[in-house]
Amino acid sequence: MPPTLLIVDDEPDMLQLLKRSLEPDLHCEVCTADSGESALHLLANTSFDLVLADIKMPGMDGLALLEVIRRNHPGLTVVMMTAYGHIDLAVEAMRAGAYDFITKPFEHDTLVLRLEKALERQRLIQENQRLQRQCNGGEESFQRMIGKSPAMQRVFETVQMVAKNDLTVLITGESGTGKDLTARAVHRLSHRQKGPFVAVNCPTVPENILESELFGYKKGAFTHATQNRTGLFQEAHGGTIFLDEIGDISPSIQTKLLRVLQEKEIKPLGDVHSIQVDVRIVASTNQDLKAKIRRQEFREDFFYRLNVLPIHLPPLRERVQDIPLLADHLLEKHCRELNKPRKSISAELMGIFQERYWEGNIRELENVIVQGILFSPEETIQPRDVGWHAEQARAAILETGLKGLAYKAAKEKNLQHFNHAYIGHVLTQYQGNVSQAARFCGLERQALQQIMRRYGIRAEKFRT
């Protein structure tokens, strides 16, 4: 559906001129009102995407109209028009909640550009509101994981399939992509759901302690072993043990875990007898285990024993359309936990969110949102509330991960980040329709397809 624009002005000629010129250039439907009172009547019975209103009008002026709109239609974007000599009134309107103001007489191209930005802002607000309703209704959540992107829908399908059997699972993905939540989902959907779920963060346990923690020990096995100790594998008997970041464990521990996978038994330190255990192993890593095998840092036979049922979690930059949904979920969660009133994210900040590279993925997004909740003095979180200005934030996006690279490598990485962010955003907007995306980008379809092939961007990922 084309966007709808309500123009309010007491001059009939101005209304007709704006209607004739803006409808074809903005590809929108324009309604007109010759007074503030008429505009309120239309707003009460019709849904609009944008209001363009003159400030100086007889009866209800533009400021009074703005006040009523802000009260009765708080999510609606309003742009004010004013004569050059009344800029002080326009500034007052901005303080009262107007998105922008335009001075008369105005250049047509400038007016169209400003209104396009206002319509894009309104589109982001409406998308946020829609995703918030979905999030509250649980429509886009799966086992406490959130996502509507094709990439995450494939993850959800894989988890459901994997959970039905009892084979070993290896979850791969960058830090902060939700590997722990995925492991818990596998456990909850399996026949072991009533058994224990034991999580072990392998890198945080020193190597000389990890073995005794996993397998237990007998009294006298080593100095200070004054009594028998049950290991985590025994505690997980009948359930699931989650070995988080298994790529960091030493070769000696890998060898002992390989025996557990092969024989389904453990041997506590200092014991001469093995103990049978009924445990499903789910492991995770953020490392390239095949590269570690080539460097002889990871046992190949252990890798193939682990990698029976693989689940790969995509980074946040490859599921851009999930960012508004995730942001709203995290916003609601942390406002509640921090005992803060419910806040929202500005359209400008959400735009930066969708452009950012997110090296830390969802965990980094969560940290930024917590900062915004704590530091924002208003109900809407702005880029400045999280220490960003729009220009600085976008510069940081381009600089991400470029330090230490040669010029050509840095340039290519920068182009890769830009194309994934920009083309991904446009394809999301047009639901994977390459022809429409190409028109928006000002490119021939074949040229856009060539860029997409070069950077590995697949249109089907963005189709709903």
C-alpha positions as CSV (number, residue, x, y, z in Angstrom):
1,M,0.0,0.0,0.0
2,P,1.3,3.5,-0.8
3,P,1.9,5.8,2.2
4,T,-0.8,8.3,3.0
5,L,0.0,12.0,3.7
6,L,-2.3,14.6,5.3
7,I,-1.6,18.2,4.3
8,V,-3.1,21.0,6.5
9,D,-3.1,24.6,5.3
10,D,-5.7,27.4,5.2
11,E,-4.7,28.3,1.6
12,P,-6.6,26.2,-1.0
13,D,-4.1,27.0,-3.8
14,M,-1.2,25.7,-1.6
15,L,-3.2,22.5,-0.9
16,Q,-3.8,21.8,-4.5
17,L,-0.3,22.6,-5.6
18,L,1.2,20.3,-2.9
19,K,-1.3,17.5,-3.7
20,R,-0.5,17.6,-7.5
21,S,3.3,17.7,-7.0
22,L,3.8,15.3,-4.1
23,E,1.6,12.4,-5.1
24,P,3.7,11.4,-8.1
25,D,7.1,12.2,-6.6
26,L,6.5,10.5,-3.2
27,H,4.3,7.8,-4.7
28,C,1.8,8.5,-2.0
29,E,-1.9,9.3,-1.5
30,V,-2.5,12.9,-0.3
31,C,-5.5,14.1,1.6
32,T,-6.0,17.8,2.4
33,A,-7.6,19.8,5.2
34,D,-8.0,23.6,5.2
35,S,-8.1,23.9,9.0
36,G,-6.8,22.2,12.2
37,E,-10.3,21.2,13.1
38,S,-10.9,19.5,9.7
39,A,-7.5,17.7,10.1
40,L,-8.6,16.3,13.5
41,H,-11.8,15.0,12.0
42,L,-9.9,13.2,9.3
43,L,-7.4,11.8,11.8
44,A,-10.2,10.4,13.9
45,N,-11.5,8.4,11.0
46,T,-8.5,7.7,8.7
47,S,-5.0,6.3,9.3
48,F,-2.1,8.4,8.0
49,D,1.6,7.9,7.7
50,L,2.6,11.6,7.9
51,V,1.1,15.0,8.6
52,L,2.4,18.2,6.9
53,A,0.9,21.2,8.6
54,D,1.2,24.9,8.4
55,I,1.9,26.7,11.7
56,K,0.1,30.0,11.1
57,M,-3.6,29.2,10.5
58,P,-6.8,30.9,11.8
59,G,-8.7,29.1,14.5
60,M,-6.7,26.1,15.6
61,D,-3.1,26.9,14.5
62,G,-0.4,24.3,13.8
63,L,1.0,24.3,17.3
64,A,-2.4,23.5,18.8
65,L,-2.9,20.8,16.2
66,L,0.5,19.3,17.0
67,E,-0.4,19.2,20.7
68,V,-3.6,17.2,20.0
69,I,-1.8,14.8,17.6
70,R,0.9,14.1,20.1
71,R,-1.7,13.3,22.7
72,N,-4.1,11.3,20.6
73,H,-1.7,9.8,18.0
74,P,1.7,9.6,19.7
75,G,3.4,7.5,17.0
76,L,2.5,9.8,14.1
77,T,5.2,11.8,12.4
78,V,4.5,15.5,12.0
79,V,6.4,18.0,9.8
80,M,5.6,21.7,10.1
81,M,5.6,24.5,7.5
82,T,6.3,28.1,8.3
83,A,7.1,31.3,6.6
84,Y,10.7,32.4,6.8
85,G,10.0,35.1,9.4
86,H,8.5,32.6,11.9
87,I,11.4,30.2,12.4
88,D,11.1,30.8,16.2
89,L,7.7,29.1,16.0
90,A,9.1,26.2,14.1
91,V,11.8,25.7,16.8
92,E,9.0,25.7,19.4
93,A,7.2,23.1,17.3
94,M,10.3,20.9,17.2
95,R,10.5,21.1,21.0
96,A,6.8,20.2,21.2
97,G,7.4,17.0,19.2
98,A,7.4,17.8,15.5
99,Y,9.9,15.7,13.5
100,D,11.0,18.5,11.2
101,F,10.0,22.0,9.8
102,I,10.2,23.5,6.4
103,T,10.3,27.2,5.6
104,K,8.2,28.8,2.9
105,P,8.9,29.4,0.1
106,F,10.6,26.0,-0.4
107,E,12.4,24.2,-3.2
108,H,10.3,21.3,-4.4
109,D,13.2,18.9,-4.5
110,T,14.2,19.8,-1.0
111,L,10.6,19.4,0.2
112,V,10.4,15.9,-1.4
113,L,13.7,14.8,0.2
114,R,12.7,16.0,3.7
115,L,9.3,14.3,3.4
116,E,11.0,11.0,2.2
117,K,13.1,11.0,5.3
118,A,10.0,11.7,7.5
119,L,8.2,8.8,5.8
120,E,11.1,6.5,6.3
121,R,11.1,7.4,10.0
122,Q,7.4,6.6,10.2
123,R,8.0,3.3,8.5
124,L,10.6,2.3,11.1
125,I,8.3,3.4,14.0
126,Q,5.4,1.3,12.5
127,E,7.7,-1.7,12.1
128,N,8.9,-1.4,15.7
129,Q,5.3,-1.3,16.9
130,R,4.4,-4.3,14.8
131,L,7.3,-6.3,16.1
132,Q,6.6,-5.3,19.6
133,R,3.1,-6.7,19.3
134,Q,4.5,-9.9,17.8
135,C,7.0,-10.1,20.6
136,N,4.4,-9.7,23.3
137,G,2.3,-12.3,21.6
138,G,5.2,-14.7,21.3
139,E,4.6,-15.1,17.6
140,E,8.3,-14.9,16.7
141,S,9.9,-16.8,19.6
142,F,11.0,-20.4,19.8
143,Q,12.2,-21.9,23.1
144,R,13.2,-18.4,24.4
145,M,15.1,-17.7,21.1
146,I,13.8,-14.8,19.0
147,G,13.9,-14.4,15.2
148,K,11.7,-14.3,12.1
149,S,14.5,-14.2,9.6
150,P,14.9,-17.2,7.2
151,A,18.3,-18.0,8.8
152,M,16.8,-18.3,12.3
153,Q,13.7,-20.2,11.0
154,R,16.2,-22.8,9.7
155,V,17.9,-22.9,13.1
156,F,14.6,-23.5,14.8
157,E,13.7,-26.4,12.4
158,T,17.2,-27.9,12.9
159,V,16.8,-27.8,16.7
160,Q,13.4,-29.5,16.6
161,M,14.8,-32.3,14.3
162,V,18.0,-32.7,16.4
163,A,16.2,-32.8,19.7
164,K,14.2,-35.9,18.7
165,N,17.2,-38.3,18.8
166,D,20.0,-38.8,21.3
167,L,23.1,-38.2,19.2
168,T,25.9,-35.7,20.0
169,V,25.4,-32.1,18.9
170,L,28.0,-29.5,18.0
171,I,26.7,-25.9,18.0
172,T,29.0,-23.4,16.2
173,G,28.8,-19.6,15.9
174,E,30.4,-16.4,16.9
175,S,30.4,-15.2,20.5
176,G,27.1,-13.7,21.6
177,T,24.9,-15.6,19.0
178,G,23.0,-17.6,21.6
179,K,24.7,-21.0,21.8
180,D,23.7,-21.5,25.4
181,L,20.0,-20.9,24.6
182,T,20.2,-23.3,21.7
183,A,21.7,-26.0,23.9
184,R,19.0,-25.6,26.5
185,A,16.4,-25.7,23.7
186,V,17.7,-29.0,22.5
187,H,17.5,-30.4,26.0
188,R,14.0,-29.1,26.7
189,L,12.6,-30.6,23.5
190,S,14.3,-34.0,24.0
191,H,13.0,-37.0,25.9
192,R,15.7,-36.0,28.6
193,Q,13.8,-32.8,29.4
194,K,13.0,-34.1,33.0
195,G,16.6,-35.0,33.6
196,P,19.4,-32.6,34.7
197,F,21.0,-30.0,32.4
198,V,24.6,-29.4,33.5
199,A,26.5,-26.6,31.8
200,V,30.3,-26.4,31.9
201,N,32.1,-23.3,30.7
202,C,35.3,-25.0,29.7
203,P,37.7,-22.0,29.3
204,T,36.9,-20.7,32.8
205,V,38.1,-24.0,34.5
206,P,41.9,-24.5,34.7
207,E,43.1,-27.6,32.9
208,N,44.4,-29.3,36.0
209,I,41.0,-28.9,37.6
210,L,38.7,-29.5,34.6
211,E,39.4,-33.3,34.5
212,S,38.5,-33.8,38.2
213,E,35.4,-31.5,37.7
214,L,34.2,-33.5,34.7
215,F,34.9,-37.1,35.9
216,G,35.2,-36.7,39.7
217,Y,37.9,-38.3,41.9
218,K,38.5,-40.8,44.7
219,K,39.8,-39.9,48.1
220,G,43.6,-39.7,48.0
221,A,43.8,-39.3,44.3
222,F,45.9,-36.2,44.7
223,T,46.9,-33.8,47.5
224,H,43.9,-32.3,49.3
225,A,41.6,-35.0,47.9
226,T,40.3,-35.8,51.4
227,Q,37.0,-37.4,50.2
228,N,35.3,-38.9,47.1
229,R,33.9,-36.3,44.7
230,T,31.2,-36.9,42.1
231,G,32.0,-35.5,38.7
232,L,29.7,-33.4,36.5
233,F,29.1,-36.3,34.1
234,Q,27.6,-38.3,36.9
235,E,25.5,-35.3,38.0
236,A,24.2,-35.1,34.4
237,H,23.2,-38.8,34.4
238,G,19.9,-39.2,32.6
239,G,20.1,-35.7,31.2
240,T,22.3,-33.5,29.1
241,I,25.8,-32.0,29.7
242,F,26.7,-28.9,27.8
243,L,30.4,-28.3,27.1
244,D,30.6,-24.7,26.2
245,E,33.5,-23.5,24.1
246,I,35.0,-27.0,23.8
247,G,37.6,-25.7,21.3
248,D,39.6,-24.4,24.2
249,I,40.2,-27.7,26.0
250,S,43.6,-29.4,25.9
251,P,44.5,-32.5,23.9
252,S,44.7,-34.6,27.0
253,I,41.1,-33.7,28.0
254,Q,40.0,-34.3,24.4
255,T,41.4,-37.8,24.6
256,K,39.4,-38.6,27.8
257,L,36.2,-37.1,26.4
258,L,36.7,-39.2,23.2
259,R,36.5,-42.3,25.4
260,V,33.3,-41.0,27.0
261,L,31.8,-40.6,23.5
262,Q,32.9,-44.0,22.4
263,E,32.3,-46.1,25.5
264,K,29.6,-44.1,27.4
265,E,31.7,-44.5,30.5
266,I,34.0,-42.3,32.7
267,K,36.9,-43.2,35.1
268,P,37.2,-40.9,38.2
269,L,40.7,-39.8,39.1
270,G,42.4,-42.4,41.3
271,D,39.8,-45.1,40.5
272,V,40.6,-48.4,38.8
273,H,37.0,-49.0,37.7
274,S,35.0,-47.2,35.1
275,I,31.4,-46.0,35.6
276,Q,28.7,-46.2,33.0
277,V,26.9,-42.9,32.4
278,D,23.7,-42.1,30.4
279,V,24.4,-38.6,29.2
280,R,23.8,-36.7,26.0
281,I,26.7,-34.4,25.1
282,V,25.9,-31.0,23.5
283,A,29.1,-29.0,22.8
284,S,29.7,-25.5,21.4
285,T,32.5,-23.5,20.0
286,N,33.2,-20.1,18.4
287,Q,36.4,-21.3,16.8
288,D,37.1,-23.0,13.5
289,L,37.9,-26.5,14.7
290,K,39.0,-27.7,11.2
291,A,41.7,-25.0,11.2
292,K,42.7,-26.1,14.7
293,I,43.0,-29.7,13.4
294,R,45.3,-28.5,10.6
295,R,47.4,-26.8,13.3
296,Q,47.3,-30.1,15.3
297,E,45.6,-28.3,18.2
298,F,42.4,-30.4,18.0
299,R,42.0,-34.1,17.6
300,E,40.4,-35.0,14.2
301,D,38.8,-38.2,15.6
302,F,37.3,-36.2,18.5
303,F,36.0,-33.6,16.1
304,Y,34.1,-36.2,14.0
305,R,32.7,-37.8,17.2
306,L,31.4,-34.3,18.2
307,N,30.1,-33.1,14.9
308,V,27.4,-35.7,14.4
309,L,24.5,-33.2,14.4
310,P,25.8,-29.7,13.7
311,I,23.9,-26.5,14.3
312,H,25.3,-23.3,13.1
313,L,24.1,-20.0,14.5
314,P,24.3,-17.0,12.1
315,P,25.9,-13.7,13.3
316,L,23.6,-10.8,13.9
317,R,24.7,-9.0,10.8
318,E,23.3,-11.8,8.7
319,R,19.8,-11.5,10.3
320,V,19.3,-7.8,10.1
321,Q,15.5,-8.1,10.0
322,D,15.6,-9.7,13.5
323,I,17.3,-6.6,15.1
324,P,14.1,-4.6,15.8
325,L,12.4,-7.7,17.3
326,L,15.5,-8.5,19.4
327,A,15.9,-4.9,20.5
328,D,12.3,-4.6,21.6
329,H,12.5,-7.9,23.5
330,L,15.7,-6.8,25.3
331,L,14.3,-3.4,26.0
332,E,11.2,-4.8,27.7
333,K,13.3,-7.3,29.6
334,H,15.8,-4.9,31.0
335,C,13.3,-2.1,31.7
336,R,11.5,-4.6,33.9
337,E,14.7,-5.9,35.6
338,L,16.1,-2.4,36.2
339,N,12.7,-1.2,37.4
340,K,12.6,1.6,34.8
341,P,9.6,2.9,32.9
342,R,9.1,1.3,29.4
343,K,11.2,3.1,26.8
344,S,11.4,3.0,23.0
345,I,14.2,3.2,20.5
346,S,14.3,6.2,18.2
347,A,14.1,5.6,14.4
348,E,17.6,7.1,14.0
349,L,19.1,4.7,16.6
350,M,17.3,1.7,15.1
351,G,18.7,2.7,11.7
352,I,22.2,2.6,13.1
353,F,21.4,-0.7,14.8
354,Q,20.6,-2.2,11.4
355,E,23.7,-0.9,9.8
356,R,26.2,-1.8,12.5
357,Y,28.5,-4.8,12.1
358,W,28.0,-6.2,15.7
359,E,31.2,-8.0,16.4
360,G,29.7,-9.0,19.8
361,N,26.4,-10.0,18.2
362,I,23.3,-10.1,20.5
363,R,25.4,-9.7,23.6
364,E,26.8,-6.5,22.3
365,L,23.3,-5.3,21.3
366,E,22.1,-6.1,24.8
367,N,24.8,-4.1,26.4
368,V,24.0,-1.1,24.3
369,I,20.3,-1.3,25.1
370,V,21.1,-1.5,28.9
371,Q,23.2,1.7,28.5
372,G,20.4,3.4,26.7
373,I,17.8,2.5,29.4
374,L,20.1,3.8,32.2
375,F,21.4,7.0,30.5
376,S,18.4,8.2,28.5
377,P,16.6,11.0,30.2
378,E,13.6,10.7,27.9
379,E,11.1,8.0,27.0
380,T,12.9,7.5,23.6
381,I,16.5,6.3,23.5
382,Q,18.6,8.4,21.1
383,P,22.1,7.7,19.7
384,R,23.7,10.2,22.0
385,D,22.3,8.2,25.0
386,V,24.5,5.3,24.2
387,G,27.5,7.5,23.4
388,W,27.0,7.6,19.7
389,H,26.4,10.5,17.3
390,A,25.0,9.4,14.0
391,E,28.1,10.3,12.0
392,Q,30.4,8.8,14.6
393,A,28.4,5.6,14.8
394,R,28.4,5.2,11.0
395,A,32.2,5.9,10.9
396,A,32.7,3.3,13.6
397,I,30.7,0.8,11.4
398,L,33.2,1.4,8.6
399,E,36.2,1.1,10.8
400,T,35.1,-2.1,12.5
401,G,37.7,-4.8,12.1
402,L,40.0,-2.9,9.8
403,K,42.9,-2.3,12.2
404,G,46.1,-4.2,11.2
405,L,44.9,-4.9,7.6
406,A,46.7,-3.9,4.4
407,Y,45.0,-1.3,2.4
408,K,43.5,-3.6,-0.2
409,A,42.3,-6.1,2.4
410,A,40.8,-3.3,4.5
411,K,39.1,-1.9,1.5
412,E,37.6,-5.2,0.5
413,K,36.4,-5.9,4.1
414,N,34.9,-2.5,4.3
415,L,33.0,-3.1,1.0
416,Q,31.9,-6.4,2.2
417,H,30.5,-4.9,5.4
418,F,28.8,-2.1,3.5
419,N,27.2,-4.3,0.9
420,H,25.9,-6.8,3.4
421,A,24.4,-4.0,5.5
422,Y,23.1,-1.8,2.7
423,I,21.8,-4.5,0.3
424,G,20.6,-6.6,3.2
425,H,18.6,-3.6,4.5
426,V,17.0,-2.9,1.0
427,L,16.2,-6.6,0.4
428,T,14.6,-6.8,3.8
429,Q,12.5,-3.7,2.9
430,Y,11.3,-5.4,-0.3
431,Q,11.2,-8.9,1.1
432,G,13.8,-10.3,-1.2
433,N,12.4,-8.9,-4.4
434,V,15.6,-8.2,-6.4
435,S,13.9,-6.1,-9.1
436,Q,12.3,-3.7,-6.6
437,A,15.6,-3.5,-4.6
438,A,17.5,-2.7,-7.8
439,R,15.1,0.1,-8.6
440,F,15.5,1.5,-5.1
441,C,19.3,1.3,-5.4
442,G,19.3,3.0,-8.8
443,L,20.9,-0.1,-10.4
444,E,20.0,-2.4,-13.2
445,R,18.8,-5.8,-12.0
446,Q,21.8,-7.6,-13.5
447,A,24.2,-5.2,-11.8
448,L,22.7,-5.7,-8.4
449,Q,22.7,-9.5,-8.9
450,Q,26.4,-9.4,-9.9
451,I,27.2,-7.5,-6.6
452,M,25.1,-10.0,-4.6
453,R,27.0,-12.9,-6.2
454,R,30.4,-11.3,-5.4
455,Y,29.6,-10.8,-1.7
456,G,27.5,-14.0,-1.2
457,I,24.2,-12.2,-0.6
458,R,21.2,-14.5,-1.3
459,A,17.8,-13.0,-2.0
460,E,15.9,-16.0,-0.6
461,K,17.2,-15.2,2.9
462,F,15.1,-12.1,2.9
463,R,11.9,-13.5,1.6
464,T,9.0,-14.1,4.0
